[in-house]
Amino acid sequence: MSRNVNVVVIGAGQAGLSAAYFLRRLGVEPETEFVVLDHAAGPGGAWQFRWPSLTLSTVNGVHDLPGLSFADAVGVDVDDVAAAQVQASTAVPQYFATYEKQFELPVHRPVHTRVVCAREQRLRIETDAGTFTARGLINATGTWERPFIPRYPGAELFAGQQLHTKDYSSADQFAGRHVLVVGGGISAVQLLDEISRVTTTTWVTRRPPEFRDEPFTPEIGRAAVALVEDRVRRGLPPGSVVSVTGLPVTPAIRAARERGVLDRLPMFSEITATGVRWADGREQNVDVILWCTGFRSSLDHLAPLRLRGPGGGIEMTGRLATQVGADPRIHLVGYGPSSSTIGANRAGQAAARELTRYLESTP
C-alpha cells in the first residue's frame, strides 16, 4: 500500500492529538490531506503503559487537550478525592479515545514507523502497514520507547535484577529484597516511596536533589521551559526540566522524609556481582537495581534525514521551537520545551499553523 498526503503525524499521544486537532481547525482534512499513525494497539499514548499504582492524584500532571476537558470526558477531575482511586493507565486512554471520536481524528494503529527518508520534494514514511509520502511531517513520538540506562563498570557481573522505570509494576514484586533506586526525578522519588513501604531501600543520585517547598508557579514553569528551549535552539540535547524546577514536596514526600527514606547517597563508581561499590571502597549489597534514569527522545526513525548537529541535538526554530532548522518541512512536538503535557498542546497548535503556512507558500 502506498498513499500520498500533505502531512503525516506520527504519534497519537498528547502532542500528536493536539497537532491533529489544529490541523482540522485549519481546514486540513483527515485521511485525504493528513493521516495520524500510532504504534500502540489502542488510544492513550504512553499513559496506557504506566504502572498500576500511578493514579490521577499522583501523576505529575494531566492537562486538558484543546476543545474537551478531561473531567467532561472521564467524569473525574484530577483534583477530586476520587482521583486517588483511578489508575492513570485507564483514565487517560479513555480520555484520548473519547477525544479521537469526538473530533473525528481517525488514527491508524497499530502502525510501526520504520524509517523516514527524503525523496526529492517529498518525505517517504515507511511503515509496517505500507508507505506514505508527504510534503510535511509532525513527529510526536515522545520518549517512552527509549528508556535510558547509563553504562557503569561491572553491570554485566551483577547477579541480581536490573530494571528500568518502564518495567515497574508494583512495589510488592520487591518484597524481601533490598532495592537500590537510581535517579533524582519525580518518578524516582515516587517509586522509592512506594517500594520503601514493603522492603529496605537505598537511594543514589548523580547530583544532590533540590526539593521545592513552595507552590509551582507559572514563573517557575516559564523559567524551566525557557532554559530547555534555549538549549534546543542552539542544537543541544534537551536538558532535564526537574533540574530547573526542583522536586515538589507533597504529603507523601514529607512522610518519606520522616521515615528516613530520602537519605540520598552519591552515585557509586561500579557495580559488583552482589551490589555496588563507591570510589572510597565502601560497598552495598543489593538484590535489585531500579534505574529511574529517564528516557531519550524516540527519533531513530528520522536518522536518514541527518537532522542532528555537532552539538548532539537537533537545532530547532519556529515560534515555540518545534520546527527543525535544517528542514522546515519537519516539526517535532513533545520534544524539548514541549515535552510536558501542557507544552505539548501549545506545540501542536504552533506546529500545525507553521507547517500549513510553510506548505501553502511552497510549490
TAJO-V817524 format. One record per backbone hydrogen bond with DSSP energy under -0.5 kcal/mol. CO is the residue of the C=O (numbers start at 1). NH is the residue of the N-H. E is the energy in kcal/mol with one decimal. If there is no record, write none. Layout:
BEGIN
CO/NH/E  CO/NH/E
END
This chain:
BEGIN
1/131/-2.8  3/133/-2.7  5/135/-0.5  6/135/-1.3  6/136/-2.1  7/35/-1.6  8/10/-0.6  8/138/-2.5  9/11/-0.7  9/37/-2.9  10/140/-3.2  12/44/-0.5  13/17/-2.6  14/18/-2.0  15/19/-2.3  16/20/-2.3  17/21/-2.5  18/22/-2.1  19/23/-2.1  20/24/-2.0  21/25/-2.0  22/26/-1.6  23/28/-2.5  24/27/-1.9  27/29/-0.7  29/33/-2.4  29/34/-1.5  30/32/-1.9  33/6/-1.5  33/7/-2.0  34/31/-3.2  35/9/-2.9  36/108/-3.0  37/11/-3.8  38/111/-2.7  44/47/-1.3  45/48/-0.9  46/49/-1.8  47/50/-1.7  51/54/-1.8  53/55/-1.0  54/88/-2.8  54/89/-0.5  55/58/-1.3  55/59/-1.2  61/63/-0.5  65/68/-1.3  68/65/-0.6  69/73/-1.7  70/74/-2.7  71/75/-2.3  77/80/-2.1  80/83/-1.0  81/84/-1.5  82/85/-1.8  83/56/-1.0  83/57/-0.9  83/86/-1.1  85/87/-0.6  86/56/-2.0  87/90/-1.2  87/91/-2.5  88/92/-1.9  90/94/-1.5  91/95/-2.2  92/96/-2.8  93/97/-2.6  94/98/-2.2  95/99/-2.3  96/100/-2.7  97/101/-1.9  98/102/-2.8  99/103/-2.2  100/105/-2.8  101/104/-1.0  104/106/-0.7  106/36/-0.6  107/109/-0.7  108/38/-2.5  111/113/-0.6  112/114/-0.7  112/128/-1.7  115/126/-2.7  117/119/-0.5  117/124/-3.3  119/122/-2.4  122/119/-3.1  123/125/-0.6  123/134/-2.3  124/117/-2.5  124/126/-0.7  125/127/-0.5  125/132/-2.7  126/114/-2.5  126/115/-1.5  127/130/-1.2  130/127/-2.1  131/3/-2.2  132/125/-3.7  133/5/-2.6  134/123/-3.3  136/8/-1.7  137/139/-0.6  137/331/-2.6  138/10/-2.3  138/140/-0.6  139/333/-2.5  142/298/-2.9  143/146/-2.6  146/296/-2.4  147/149/-0.5  152/155/-1.7  153/271/-3.4  154/157/-1.9  154/158/-0.8  155/158/-0.7  161/289/-2.7  163/291/-3.1  164/167/-2.1  164/168/-0.5  165/168/-1.6  169/53/-0.6  170/173/-1.1  171/174/-2.3  172/175/-1.4  174/177/-2.3  177/179/-0.5  178/287/-2.5  178/288/-1.9  179/181/-0.6  179/202/-2.1  180/182/-0.6  180/290/-3.0  181/183/-0.5  181/204/-2.4  182/292/-2.6  185/189/-1.9  186/190/-2.4  187/191/-2.7  188/192/-2.4  189/193/-2.3  190/194/-2.0  191/195/-3.0  192/196/-2.4  193/197/-0.5  194/197/-1.2  195/198/-1.9  195/199/-1.5  198/176/-0.6  200/179/-2.2  202/181/-3.0  203/265/-2.6  204/183/-2.4  205/267/-0.7  209/211/-0.6  210/247/-3.2  211/213/-0.7  212/249/-1.9  215/217/-0.8  217/221/-2.1  218/222/-2.8  219/223/-2.2  220/224/-2.1  221/225/-2.4  222/226/-2.5  223/227/-1.7  224/228/-2.0  225/229/-2.9  226/230/-2.3  227/231/-1.6  228/232/-2.0  229/233/-2.2  230/234/-1.0  231/234/-0.6  231/236/-2.7  232/235/-1.3  232/316/-2.3  235/313/-1.7  241/244/-1.8  241/245/-2.4  242/246/-2.3  247/212/-3.9  248/250/-1.0  250/254/-2.4  251/255/-2.1  252/256/-2.0  253/257/-2.3  254/258/-2.1  255/259/-1.5  256/261/-2.2  256/262/-0.6  257/260/-1.6  260/263/-0.9  262/264/-1.5  263/203/-0.5  265/205/-1.9  270/277/-2.7  273/159/-2.5  274/286/-2.1  275/272/-2.8  276/284/-2.2  277/269/-2.1  277/270/-1.9  278/281/-2.1  282/278/-2.9  284/276/-2.1  287/161/-2.3  288/180/-3.1  288/290/-0.6  289/163/-2.2  289/291/-0.7  290/182/-2.8  290/292/-1.1  291/165/-1.7  291/293/-0.7  294/148/-2.7  297/299/-1.5  299/302/-2.0  300/303/-1.8  301/116/-2.5  302/305/-1.9  303/306/-2.0  307/315/-0.5  309/312/-1.9  311/237/-0.6  313/309/-2.9  313/315/-0.5  315/325/-2.9  317/322/-0.5  317/323/-2.0  318/321/-1.1  322/332/-3.0  323/317/-3.7  324/327/-0.8  327/330/-2.2  329/137/-2.6  330/324/-2.6  331/139/-3.2  331/333/-0.6  335/338/-1.5  336/339/-1.7  340/344/-2.2  341/345/-1.1  342/346/-1.3  343/347/-2.3  344/348/-2.4  345/349/-1.8  346/350/-2.5  347/351/-2.9  348/352/-2.2  349/353/-2.3  350/354/-2.8  351/355/-2.6  352/356/-2.1  353/357/-2.1  354/358/-2.2  355/359/-2.8  356/360/-2.1  357/361/-1.3  358/362/-0.5  359/362/-0.7
END
